[in-house]
């Protein structure tokens, strides 16, 4: 019986390049279509002028917090209060727990500053919170 001493047949290798291309395309697709930030909403209706029924129903005026700049300070009844002073804000909220807290921001104040104040009031127990509508004054 004759021996066949020729070269052995080479095993065919599977190229991984197309597989890696497909994996990167899928990875790119999922990265671009997914959202990594947990979004949350804050239910804060815009303050509107009270109707006559609301005036007779609630004789108390709302408490106004005024943000005049992005310096971490809020003005309440003529006094500047730091947004990081949670004890002072808690005292105000506890003293007026049944009242409406209205947040008013001057021109140039960022939404982040406004939301920081709203979060601080909510954390300290404020139940009624509203953002002053700048358009109410313009439409009068």
N, CA and C atoms as an extended XYZ file, in Angstrom:
420
Properties=species:S:1:pos:R:3:atomname:S:1:resname:S:1:resid:I:1 pbc="F F F"
N         0.841       -1.145        0.000 N   UNK     1
C         0.000        0.000        0.000 CA  UNK     1
C         0.906        1.234        0.000 C   UNK     1
N         0.686        2.109       -0.975 N   UNK     2
C         1.549        3.271       -1.080 CA  UNK     2
C         1.174        4.324       -0.023 C   UNK     2
N         2.167        5.013        0.498 N   UNK     3
C         1.953        6.085        1.470 CA  UNK     3
C         1.746        7.412        0.742 C   UNK     3
N         0.826        8.157        1.223 N   UNK     4
C         0.603        9.494        0.669 CA  UNK     4
C         1.284       10.474        1.608 C   UNK     4
N         2.377       10.996        1.189 N   UNK     5
C         3.137       11.897        2.037 CA  UNK     5
C         2.935       13.357        1.651 C   UNK     5
N         1.883       13.698        1.004 N   UNK     6
C         1.607       15.080        0.630 CA  UNK     6
C         1.260       15.919        1.881 C   UNK     6
N         1.150       17.142        1.663 N   UNK     7
C         0.838       18.017        2.796 CA  UNK     7
C        -0.580       17.757        3.290 C   UNK     7
N        -0.720       17.772        4.605 N   UNK     8
C        -2.067       17.554        5.129 CA  UNK     8
C        -2.972       18.745        4.799 C   UNK     8
N        -4.165       18.451        4.675 N   UNK     9
C        -5.144       19.482        4.338 CA  UNK     9
C        -5.292       20.455        5.505 C   UNK     9
N        -5.231       21.757        5.227 N   UNK    10
C        -5.338       22.768        6.290 CA  UNK    10
C        -6.782       22.956        6.695 C   UNK    10
N        -6.956       23.139        7.973 N   UNK    11
C        -8.285       23.388        8.518 CA  UNK    11
C        -8.664       24.837        8.200 C   UNK    11
N        -9.858       25.060        7.705 N   UNK    12
C       -10.290       26.419        7.369 CA  UNK    12
C       -10.651       27.169        8.646 C   UNK    12
N       -10.090       28.377        8.836 N   UNK    13
C       -10.370       29.213       10.007 CA  UNK    13
C       -11.530       30.150        9.702 C   UNK    13
N       -12.341       30.351       10.724 N   UNK    14
C       -13.465       31.279       10.581 CA  UNK    14
C       -12.972       32.669       10.965 C   UNK    14
N       -13.184       33.617       10.126 N   UNK    15
C       -12.768       34.991       10.399 CA  UNK    15
C       -13.731       35.643       11.393 C   UNK    15
N       -13.162       36.256       12.421 N   UNK    16
C       -13.970       36.914       13.452 CA  UNK    16
C       -14.235       38.383       13.132 C   UNK    16
N       -13.627       38.900       12.105 N   UNK    17
C       -13.787       40.319       11.779 CA  UNK    17
C       -15.238       40.696       11.515 C   UNK    17
N       -16.006       39.978       10.710 N   UNK    18
C       -17.407       40.368       10.515 CA  UNK    18
C       -18.241       40.269       11.798 C   UNK    18
N       -17.924       39.278       12.640 N   UNK    19
C       -18.649       39.140       13.908 CA  UNK    19
C       -18.381       40.340       14.816 C   UNK    19
N       -17.137       40.770       14.892 N   UNK    20
C       -16.787       41.931       15.718 CA  UNK    20
C       -17.451       43.185       15.165 C   UNK    20
N       -17.504       43.338       13.856 N   UNK    21
C       -18.186       44.486       13.248 CA  UNK    21
C       -19.658       44.520       13.648 C   UNK    21
N       -20.315       43.380       13.582 N   UNK    22
C       -21.738       43.318       13.941 CA  UNK    22
C       -21.937       43.642       15.423 C   UNK    22
N       -21.067       43.148       16.283 N   UNK    23
C       -21.177       43.421       17.721 CA  UNK    23
C       -21.002       44.918       17.993 C   UNK    23
N       -20.039       45.553       17.348 N   UNK    24
C       -19.844       46.988       17.551 CA  UNK    24
C       -21.018       47.801       17.024 C   UNK    24
N       -21.586       47.409       15.928 N   UNK    25
C       -22.756       48.119       15.400 CA  UNK    25
C       -23.934       47.987       16.368 C   UNK    25
N       -24.159       46.797       16.920 N   UNK    26
C       -25.243       46.612       17.896 CA  UNK    26
C       -24.974       47.411       19.170 C   UNK    26
N       -23.740       47.405       19.616 N   UNK    27
C       -23.383       48.176       20.804 CA  UNK    27
C       -23.625       49.665       20.584 C   UNK    27
N       -23.225       50.160       19.446 N   UNK    28
C       -23.450       51.564       19.114 CA  UNK    28
C       -24.942       51.884       19.055 C   UNK    28
N       -25.720       51.018       18.452 N   UNK    29
C       -27.165       51.219       18.355 CA  UNK    29
C       -27.804       51.301       19.747 C   UNK    29
N       -27.463       50.376       20.619 N   UNK    30
C       -28.065       50.380       21.955 CA  UNK    30
C       -27.594       51.554       22.799 C   UNK    30
N       -26.352       51.976       22.599 N   UNK    31
C       -25.868       53.135       23.361 CA  UNK    31
C       -26.577       54.415       22.933 C   UNK    31
N       -26.844       54.544       21.650 N   UNK    32
C       -27.473       55.770       21.161 CA  UNK    32
C       -28.974       55.812       21.426 C   UNK    32
N       -29.609       54.669       21.572 N   UNK    33
C       -31.061       54.657       21.749 CA  UNK    33
C       -31.496       54.511       23.194 C   UNK    33
N       -30.574       54.246       24.105 N   UNK    34
C       -30.977       54.080       25.502 CA  UNK    34
C       -30.726       55.358       26.280 C   UNK    34
N       -31.394       55.455       27.406 N   UNK    35
C       -31.252       56.611       28.283 CA  UNK    35
C       -30.691       56.125       29.611 C   UNK    35
N       -29.611       56.747       30.050 N   UNK    36
C       -28.964       56.304       31.275 CA  UNK    36
C       -29.345       57.162       32.476 C   UNK    36
N       -30.096       58.212       32.281 N   UNK    37
C       -30.484       59.107       33.363 CA  UNK    37
C       -31.911       58.796       33.775 C   UNK    37
N       -32.094       58.646       35.054 N   UNK    38
C       -33.449       58.413       35.556 CA  UNK    38
C       -34.150       59.769       35.639 C   UNK    38
N       -35.089       60.010       34.750 N   UNK    39
C       -35.803       61.280       34.720 CA  UNK    39
C       -36.899       61.251       35.766 C   UNK    39
N       -37.137       62.371       36.376 N   UNK    40
C       -38.236       62.476       37.318 CA  UNK    40
C       -38.966       63.784       37.059 C   UNK    40
N       -40.198       63.806       37.418 N   UNK    41
C       -40.987       65.010       37.214 CA  UNK    41
C       -41.359       65.598       38.561 C   UNK    41
N       -41.505       66.882       38.563 N   UNK    42
C       -41.928       67.592       39.758 CA  UNK    42
C       -43.253       68.251       39.435 C   UNK    42
N       -44.274       67.913       40.190 N   UNK    43
C       -45.590       68.468       39.943 CA  UNK    43
C       -45.685       69.836       40.612 C   UNK    43
N       -45.446       70.886       39.837 N   UNK    44
C       -45.514       72.253       40.351 CA  UNK    44
C       -46.312       73.101       39.373 C   UNK    44
N       -47.591       73.266       39.618 N   UNK    45
C       -48.380       74.097       38.712 CA  UNK    45
C       -47.950       75.557       38.802 C   UNK    45
N       -48.143       76.270       37.723 N   UNK    46
C       -47.819       77.688       37.717 CA  UNK    46
C       -48.868       78.453       38.510 C   UNK    46
N       -48.407       79.394       39.297 N   UNK    47
C       -49.324       80.190       40.104 CA  UNK    47
C       -50.101       81.139       39.202 C   UNK    47
N       -51.378       81.204       39.413 N   UNK    48
C       -52.239       82.098       38.655 CA  UNK    48
C       -52.980       82.990       39.641 C   UNK    48
N       -53.484       84.113       39.183 N   UNK    49
C       -54.250       84.947       40.091 CA  UNK    49
C       -55.437       84.164       40.652 C   UNK    49
N       -55.716       84.316       41.940 N   UNK    50
C       -56.798       83.540       42.535 CA  UNK    50
C       -58.169       83.968       42.009 C   UNK    50
N       -59.044       83.002       41.889 N   UNK    51
C       -60.423       83.278       41.500 CA  UNK    51
C       -61.179       83.745       42.742 C   UNK    51
N       -62.343       84.392       42.577 N   UNK    52
C       -63.090       84.844       43.763 CA  UNK    52
C       -63.454       83.698       44.711 C   UNK    52
N       -63.697       82.490       44.174 N   UNK    53
C       -64.018       81.354       45.040 CA  UNK    53
C       -62.825       80.973       45.906 C   UNK    53
N       -61.617       81.043       45.327 N   UNK    54
C       -60.422       80.696       46.077 CA  UNK    54
C       -60.126       81.734       47.155 C   UNK    54
N       -60.432       82.985       46.892 N   UNK    55
C       -60.170       84.032       47.876 CA  UNK    55
C       -61.042       83.824       49.111 C   UNK    55
N       -62.315       83.498       48.911 N   UNK    56
C       -63.194       83.285       50.060 CA  UNK    56
C       -62.880       81.966       50.750 C   UNK    56
N       -62.352       80.997       50.010 N   UNK    57
C       -62.042       79.694       50.572 CA  UNK    57
C       -60.782       79.742       51.434 C   UNK    57
N       -59.785       80.508       51.015 N   UNK    58
C       -58.505       80.573       51.718 CA  UNK    58
C       -58.095       82.036       51.855 C   UNK    58
N       -58.205       82.584       53.060 N   UNK    59
C       -57.917       83.993       53.282 CA  UNK    59
C       -56.424       84.265       53.483 C   UNK    59
N       -55.607       83.224       53.538 N   UNK    60
C       -54.186       83.412       53.771 CA  UNK    60
C       -53.459       83.677       52.456 C   UNK    60
N       -52.559       84.642       52.504 N   UNK    61
C       -51.736       84.934       51.329 CA  UNK    61
C       -50.655       83.868       51.198 C   UNK    61
N       -50.228       83.593       49.978 N   UNK    62
C       -49.139       82.619       49.808 CA  UNK    62
C       -47.814       83.191       50.304 C   UNK    62
N       -46.920       82.306       50.698 N   UNK    63
C       -45.581       82.706       51.134 CA  UNK    63
C       -44.666       82.728       49.910 C   UNK    63
N       -43.989       83.835       49.709 N   UNK    64
C       -43.190       84.035       48.500 CA  UNK    64
C       -41.705       83.840       48.793 C   UNK    64
N       -41.088       82.924       48.062 N   UNK    65
C       -39.638       82.732       48.083 CA  UNK    65
C       -39.099       83.308       46.785 C   UNK    65
N       -38.175       84.260       46.895 N   UNK    66
C       -37.679       84.985       45.721 CA  UNK    66
C       -36.216       84.638       45.472 C   UNK    66
N       -35.955       84.055       44.315 N   UNK    67
C       -34.580       83.783       43.884 CA  UNK    67
C       -34.146       84.938       42.997 C   UNK    67
N       -33.146       85.689       43.440 N   UNK    68
C       -32.712       86.851       42.677 CA  UNK    68
C       -31.446       86.595       41.878 C   UNK    68
N       -30.667       85.578       42.266 N   UNK    69
C       -29.422       85.252       41.561 CA  UNK    69
C       -29.104       83.783       41.797 C   UNK    69
N       -28.095       83.299       41.098 N   UNK    70
C       -27.663       81.908       41.236 CA  UNK    70
C       -26.569       81.776       42.294 C   UNK    70
N       -26.735       82.460       43.421 N   UNK    71
C       -25.703       82.474       44.455 CA  UNK    71
C       -26.010       81.559       45.636 C   UNK    71
N       -27.061       80.735       45.524 N   UNK    72
C       -27.409       79.824       46.611 CA  UNK    72
C       -28.188       80.488       47.729 C   UNK    72
N       -28.707       81.679       47.465 N   UNK    73
C       -29.482       82.406       48.469 CA  UNK    73
C       -30.901       82.616       47.955 C   UNK    73
N       -31.849       82.577       48.873 N   UNK    74
C       -33.243       82.846       48.562 CA  UNK    74
C       -33.731       83.906       49.543 C   UNK    74
N       -34.583       84.782       49.054 N   UNK    75
C       -35.118       85.853       49.896 CA  UNK    75
C       -36.518       85.463       50.353 C   UNK    75
N       -36.743       85.565       51.669 N   UNK    76
C       -38.036       85.272       52.265 CA  UNK    76
C       -38.332       86.335       53.300 C   UNK    76
N       -39.391       87.098       53.084 N   UNK    77
C       -39.814       88.183       53.982 CA  UNK    77
C       -38.665       89.138       54.295 C   UNK    77
N       -37.906       89.520       53.247 N   UNK    78
C       -36.838       90.501       53.400 CA  UNK    78
C       -35.550       89.944       53.972 C   UNK    78
N       -35.472       88.655       54.222 N   UNK    79
C       -34.264       88.060       54.775 CA  UNK    79
C       -33.659       87.098       53.764 C   UNK    79
N       -32.347       87.119       53.654 N   UNK    80
C       -31.645       86.180       52.779 CA  UNK    80
C       -31.396       84.889       53.542 C   UNK    80
N       -31.762       83.779       52.922 N   UNK    81
C       -31.583       82.462       53.531 CA  UNK    81
C       -30.782       81.610       52.552 C   UNK    81
N       -29.791       80.911       53.054 N   UNK    82
C       -28.996       80.018       52.220 CA  UNK    82
C       -29.813       78.765       51.900 C   UNK    82
N       -29.695       78.285       50.658 N   UNK    83
C       -30.408       77.066       50.270 CA  UNK    83
C       -29.887       75.849       51.012 C   UNK    83
N       -28.672       75.924       51.529 N   UNK    84
C       -28.108       74.802       52.285 CA  UNK    84
C       -28.498       74.844       53.765 C   UNK    84
N       -29.175       75.905       54.196 N   UNK    85
C       -29.608       76.027       55.593 CA  UNK    85
C       -30.939       75.301       55.777 C   UNK    85
N       -30.867       73.980       55.857 N   UNK    86
C       -32.093       73.177       55.926 CA  UNK    86
C       -32.847       73.389       57.233 C   UNK    86
N       -32.152       73.724       58.319 N   UNK    87
C       -32.845       73.956       59.594 CA  UNK    87
C       -33.763       75.176       59.507 C   UNK    87
N       -33.274       76.250       58.932 N   UNK    88
C       -34.073       77.484       58.799 CA  UNK    88
C       -35.269       77.256       57.872 C   UNK    88
N       -35.032       76.542       56.768 N   UNK    89
C       -36.127       76.266       55.837 CA  UNK    89
C       -37.156       75.345       56.492 C   UNK    89
N       -36.711       74.351       57.250 N   UNK    90
C       -37.644       73.464       57.949 CA  UNK    90
C       -38.492       74.246       58.957 C   UNK    90
N       -37.862       75.192       59.688 N   UNK    91
C       -38.614       76.007       60.645 CA  UNK    91
C       -39.708       76.808       59.940 C   UNK    91
N       -39.388       77.380       58.785 N   UNK    92
C       -40.376       78.157       58.031 CA  UNK    92
C       -41.515       77.256       57.563 C   UNK    92
N       -41.171       76.081       57.023 N   UNK    93
C       -42.193       75.166       56.513 CA  UNK    93
C       -43.082       74.667       57.647 C   UNK    93
N       -42.496       74.316       58.784 N   UNK    94
C       -43.294       73.818       59.905 CA  UNK    94
C       -44.182       74.904       60.496 C   UNK    94
N       -43.715       76.140       60.489 N   UNK    95
C       -44.516       77.241       61.036 CA  UNK    95
C       -45.698       77.577       60.133 C   UNK    95
N       -45.581       77.289       58.840 N   UNK    96
C       -46.630       77.624       57.878 CA  UNK    96
C       -46.990       76.399       57.043 C   UNK    96
N       -47.240       75.280       57.667 N   UNK    97
C       -47.420       74.018       56.937 CA  UNK    97
C       -48.663       73.999       56.048 C   UNK    97
N       -49.688       74.776       56.395 N   UNK    98
C       -50.929       74.749       55.619 CA  UNK    98
C       -50.967       75.805       54.510 C   UNK    98
N       -49.921       76.595       54.386 N   UNK    99
C       -49.898       77.681       53.411 CA  UNK    99
C       -49.311       77.224       52.078 C   UNK    99
N       -49.553       78.029       51.059 N   UNK   100
C       -49.009       77.802       49.726 CA  UNK   100
C       -47.663       78.504       49.622 C   UNK   100
N       -46.645       77.763       49.171 N   UNK   101
C       -45.315       78.315       48.965 CA  UNK   101
C       -45.143       78.599       47.475 C   UNK   101
N       -44.900       79.861       47.149 N   UNK   102
C       -44.739       80.273       45.754 CA  UNK   102
C       -43.275       80.615       45.522 C   UNK   102
N       -42.711       80.015       44.490 N   UNK   103
C       -41.319       80.270       44.132 CA  UNK   103
C       -41.284       81.249       42.975 C   UNK   103
N       -40.566       82.340       43.168 N   UNK   104
C       -40.462       83.354       42.126 CA  UNK   104
C       -38.991       83.522       41.781 C   UNK   104
N       -38.667       83.479       40.507 N   UNK   105
C       -37.277       83.619       40.060 CA  UNK   105
C       -37.148       84.865       39.198 C   UNK   105
N       -36.109       85.624       39.473 N   UNK   106
C       -35.814       86.806       38.673 CA  UNK   106
C       -35.200       86.369       37.347 C   UNK   106
N       -35.106       87.294       36.416 N   UNK   107
C       -34.499       86.995       35.124 CA  UNK   107
C       -33.029       86.637       35.308 C   UNK   107
N       -32.597       85.575       34.656 N   UNK   108
C       -31.210       85.137       34.745 CA  UNK   108
C       -30.982       83.999       35.717 C   UNK   108
N       -31.971       83.678       36.536 N   UNK   109
C       -31.832       82.568       37.472 CA  UNK   109
C       -32.035       81.260       36.707 C   UNK   109
N       -31.160       80.307       36.943 N   UNK   110
C       -31.226       79.044       36.213 CA  UNK   110
C       -32.325       78.144       36.787 C   UNK   110
N       -32.768       77.230       35.951 N   UNK   111
C       -33.771       76.255       36.378 CA  UNK   111
C       -33.219       75.369       37.486 C   UNK   111
N       -31.914       75.104       37.465 N   UNK   112
C       -31.302       74.281       38.503 CA  UNK   112
C       -31.463       74.927       39.873 C   UNK   112
N       -31.271       76.229       39.970 N   UNK   113
C       -31.439       76.928       41.248 CA  UNK   113
C       -32.886       76.856       41.722 C   UNK   113
N       -33.815       77.014       40.802 N   UNK   114
C       -35.236       76.936       41.138 CA  UNK   114
C       -35.606       75.543       41.630 C   UNK   114
N       -35.110       74.517       40.948 N   UNK   115
C       -35.421       73.135       41.349 CA  UNK   115
C       -34.729       72.756       42.656 C   UNK   115
N       -33.562       73.323       42.926 N   UNK   116
C       -32.892       73.083       44.210 CA  UNK   116
C       -33.740       73.617       45.353 C   UNK   116
N       -34.295       74.807       45.185 N   UNK   117
C       -35.182       75.373       46.202 CA  UNK   117
C       -36.445       74.533       46.342 C   UNK   117
N       -37.037       74.121       45.233 N   UNK   118
C       -38.247       73.303       45.290 CA  UNK   118
C       -37.969       71.976       45.988 C   UNK   118
N       -36.843       71.345       45.683 N   UNK   119
C       -36.481       70.091       46.343 CA  UNK   119
C       -36.288       70.293       47.840 C   UNK   119
N       -35.629       71.374       48.207 N   UNK   120
C       -35.383       71.653       49.622 CA  UNK   120
C       -36.700       71.847       50.380 C   UNK   120
N       -37.636       72.581       49.779 N   UNK   121
C       -38.937       72.784       50.429 CA  UNK   121
C       -39.711       71.479       50.548 C   UNK   121
N       -39.704       70.668       49.493 N   UNK   122
C       -40.403       69.377       49.529 CA  UNK   122
C       -39.790       68.444       50.571 C   UNK   122
N       -38.456       68.438       50.662 N   UNK   123
C       -37.789       67.594       51.652 CA  UNK   123
C       -38.131       68.006       53.081 C   UNK   123
N       -38.379       69.281       53.283 N   UNK   124
C       -38.690       69.770       54.629 CA  UNK   124
C       -40.179       69.680       54.952 C   UNK   124
N       -40.988       69.178       54.016 N   UNK   125
C       -42.389       68.909       54.315 CA  UNK   125
C       -43.409       69.852       53.717 C   UNK   125
N       -43.017       70.711       52.800 N   UNK   126
C       -43.984       71.611       52.166 CA  UNK   126
C       -44.955       70.793       51.322 C   UNK   126
N       -46.257       71.010       51.518 N   UNK   127
C       -47.277       70.255       50.791 CA  UNK   127
C       -47.756       70.991       49.540 C   UNK   127
N       -47.921       72.296       49.646 N   UNK   128
C       -48.424       73.101       48.526 CA  UNK   128
C       -47.280       73.951       47.990 C   UNK   128
N       -46.901       73.672       46.758 N   UNK   129
C       -45.766       74.356       46.154 CA  UNK   129
C       -46.139       74.770       44.742 C   UNK   129
N       -45.810       76.000       44.388 N   UNK   130
C       -46.141       76.502       43.063 CA  UNK   130
C       -45.014       77.407       42.575 C   UNK   130
N       -44.881       77.498       41.254 N   UNK   131
C       -43.898       78.395       40.659 CA  UNK   131
C       -44.644       79.587       40.102 C   UNK   131
N       -44.194       80.788       40.458 N   UNK   132
C       -44.852       81.999       40.001 CA  UNK   132
C       -44.741       82.112       38.485 C   UNK   132
N       -45.816       82.438       37.855 N   UNK   133
C       -45.860       82.555       36.401 CA  UNK   133
C       -45.522       83.988       36.017 C   UNK   133
N       -44.413       84.158       35.338 N   UNK   134
C       -43.995       85.493       34.926 CA  UNK   134
C       -44.925       86.067       33.863 C   UNK   134
N       -45.694       85.217       33.196 N   UNK   135
C       -46.567       85.702       32.140 CA  UNK   135
C       -47.831       86.346       32.683 C   UNK   135
N       -48.157       86.097       33.949 N   UNK   136
C       -49.360       86.709       34.525 CA  UNK   136
C       -49.230       88.231       34.542 C   UNK   136
N       -48.045       88.724       34.883 N   UNK   137
C       -47.836       90.164       34.949 CA  UNK   137
C       -47.840       90.778       33.551 C   UNK   137
N       -47.337       90.040       32.573 N   UNK   138
C       -47.227       90.572       31.212 CA  UNK   138
C       -48.589       90.653       30.528 C   UNK   138
N       -49.532       89.807       30.934 N   UNK   139
C       -50.834       89.792       30.273 CA  UNK   139
C       -51.826       90.765       30.880 C   UNK   139
N       -51.480       91.368       31.995 N   UNK   140
C       -52.428       92.285       32.647 CA  UNK   140
C       -52.472       93.623       31.931 C   UNK   140
